[in-house]
Amino acid sequence: MENEILGLMASTLDDIEKLRIATENRVRHLTRTEEDSDGQVRGLGLTPIPGTDVGNLVETMEQIASLEAEQTKKLQKAMKCHALGGWVKKAKGVGEKQAARLLSATGDPYWATRVHKTPDGKIVSVDEGPRTKREFLAYCGYGIAPGGAEARRIKKGATQDDLKKTGNPEAKMRAFNIAKSIVKAGGPYRDAYDAAREKYADAVHGVECKRCGPAGKPAQPGTYLSPGHQHARALRVVAKKVLTDLYYEAKRIHTEA
């Protein structure tokens, strides 16, 4: 129940955030006077005078932003009271807001509900129980896939089974965002990032890499990883370490209860 409530609160914040961003974009279009990179002015250049339609929209935008801030505080408070709140508090760079959003996507790191379906999608049975660390990492998109990174990349025309093998995209994105925050915040996990950057400083491609090559000309096997690719690999190392520690903390809570 605790995880379900946290998930609902995180989803509510996501909805409010999306509405705020969309409203900001509309206000920007109505009031923008600057030229775009091609020299064209696409904004309407209107002034947000209080009481006018544009002014009212700006007021609405501010109200949504205030609601978002309020919901963020509630989500952070709920995360602090969560069974994993103590671990989050000690994990520098993770933060209550991001941790809550991650758990909203993963559910309980240690205890999983499994839905078994037929090939045509009919539910056969539902059961729950502990999952291994490997299963948790795979669910979050950080498992070991034959073929490396290229095998994990979602390709055009991918089936539902193909997508399932790449893990939960929401969980993967949330863990990756936490890793990026950790790089800025420092702390023990930052040490893991620095060690990974050193490890991959002289790494070379095992297969063709579209990330490191210009459009239509992927980097060839045997060529060095670009700094951006090294950074992404190091962030993946940090994300996996955070997820691993989160898993073991959840396991400890379950086994000691």
N, C-alpha and C positions, 0 to 999 in steps of 0.2 A: 504493500500500500504506500509506503514511504516513497519508493521510486516512482510510482505512478503519479502521485501528487506533484513531485518535483518535475516530472516530465510535462504535466499539464501546465504548470507555472512557466516552464521554459518555453513551451510552445506558444503560450499567450504572449510572452515577451517577443518572440520571433514575429508574431502577427502584428503587434504594435510597431515594432521596428520597421517592418516592411511598409506599413502604412505611412510611417513618418518619412521614410526615404522617398516613397512615391509622391507624397505631398510636397516635399522639398523640391523635387524635380519639377513639379508643376509650377511652383512659385518661382523657381529659377527661370523657367521658360517665359513666364509672364513679365518678369522684372529685368531680365538680362539685357544689357546694352553693349557688352563687349563683342568683338568680332571672334569668330571661330578661326581655327588654324588656316582655313582656306580663304579668309578675308570676308566671309559672309556673316551678316548679323542675323541670327535666327530667333533671338529673343524679341519679345514685343515691347520691351522698354517701358512698361507701365509702372507708375509710382504707387506703392502700397499705402494709400491714404486711409486712415481709420474710418470705418463706416462704408467704404466702397467694397465692391466684390473682391478685388485683389487684397484689400486690407483685411477683409473677413477671412480670406483664405490663409493669410499670414497668421492671423490670430488662431485659426484652427490648427495650423502647423505647430505653433508654440504650445497649444494645449496637448497635442499628441506627444510632443517632446517631453512635456511635464509628466504625462501619464507613463511614458516609457521609463523615465527616471524613477518614478514611484514603483513600477513593477520590477525594475532592476533591484531596488532595495529589498523588496519582498522576496525575490528569488535568492538574493545573497543571504538573507536571514534564514530562509528555509535550508539553504546549503549548510550554513553553520550548525544548524540543529540536526542535520542528517548524520547517520551513523559514520559516514566517511568525512564528515566535516572537520574532525580533528586532523586527519591526514592532509586534507586540502590546506588547512591553515599553516601547516609546517612546510608544505611543498611550494617554495618560493617561485613565483612566476605563473603558477597555475590559476589561482584566483577563484573565488566562489562562483562568480557569474559564468566563467568559462567551464568550470568543473560541472556545474549544474547542467549546462547545455550538452556537455559530453555525456553525462549519465542519462540525460533525456534520450540520447540516441542509442546508447549501449544497453540501458537497463542495468540490472545488477551485474557487475563484472564477473562474479563467481557463479551466481545461480541463474540458470537460463530456462526459459520456457520454449519448448520445441514444438512446432506445428508440422505434422507429417501429412503430405499431400500426394495425390496420384498425379501422373503426368499431365492430366487435363485440369489440375488445380483443385480437385475435390479434397476437402479435409478428411483424413482418415482417423487421426488421433492427435491428441495433445498431451504432452508430458513435460515435466520439469525436473531439474536436478543440477548438480554441479557440472561445470565445464572446465576443461583444462586451460592452462595459460595459452597454449597454442591455438585452441579453438577461439578464445577471446580475441587474440591478436588477429586471427584470420577474419573474424567477424568485423573487426574495426578496419580491415583493409591493409593490415600490416603483417600478413602471413608470408610464408615462404612459398613462392610460386615457381614451378619449373620454367626456365626461360628468363628468369629475372624480371626486371622492371618492364620490359616490353610485353611480357605475358600478362602483367597486371593492368596494362593500359586498356581502357575500354575502346573497342573498335566499332566502326559503323556496322550496323546490322547485327549487333550482339543480341543473343537470346537472353531470356530471364535466367537460365542456368549459367550463362557466361557472366552476367552481372552479379549473380550470387557469389561466384568464385572470387570476385574482386573485393567483396566485403560491403559493408554498409557505407555508402558515400558520405552520409551526414556525420557518422562517427569518425570517419577518416579525416574529414575536413576539420572537425572540432579538435581532434588530437593534434593536427598539423598547426592549427591556429595557436594552441597552447604552446607548442614547441617554439613558434616564432616569438611569443611573448616572453618565454624563458630566456631566449637569446638576449633580449633587451634588459630583463630584470636581473640577470646574473644568478648566482647561487650554485648549489651542487650540480644541478642539471646543466648549467652552462658549461661546466667542466667536461661533461659528456660531449657537448657540441664541439668544443675546442679540440678535444681528442680526435673526434671524427673528422674534422677539417684537416688535421695533421695527417691522419691515416689516408685520406683520399687525395692529398695534395699531388701525388704522382700517379693516381689511378688512371687506367686506360679503359676504353670501351671494349666490351666483349662482343657486342653486336652493334649494328647500325643505330645511331642515336639522332632522332629528329630534334631533340632539345638543343643539341650543341652544333647543329649545322644550319646553314641558311635554308630558306624555303626551297624544297625540292632537292636539296643536297645534304642528306643527313651525314653526320660525322661517321667515319668509317672505323671498323674494329682496329684496335691498336693505337688510336689517337687519344690524346689526353682529354680528360673531362674539363669542361669549361668551369670557371669559378662559380657560376650560377648552378651548375649541376652538382658540384661539390657541396655547395650550400644546401641544396635540396636533400642530398644524401645524408648530410649531418643532421638536418632537421628531422628526417625520418628516424635516425638513430635515437634522437631525444624523445620523439613521440612514442616510440616503442618502449623506451625505458620508463616513461611516465605511465603508460598503459600497464606495463608489467608490475610496477610498484603498486598501482591502483588495484590490480587484480589480487596481488598477495595480501594487501590490506583487507580487501573484501573477504578473501578466503579466511584470514585470521579471525575476522568478526564472526563469520558463520561457524567456524570450528570451535571457537571458544564460547559461543553462546550456550 
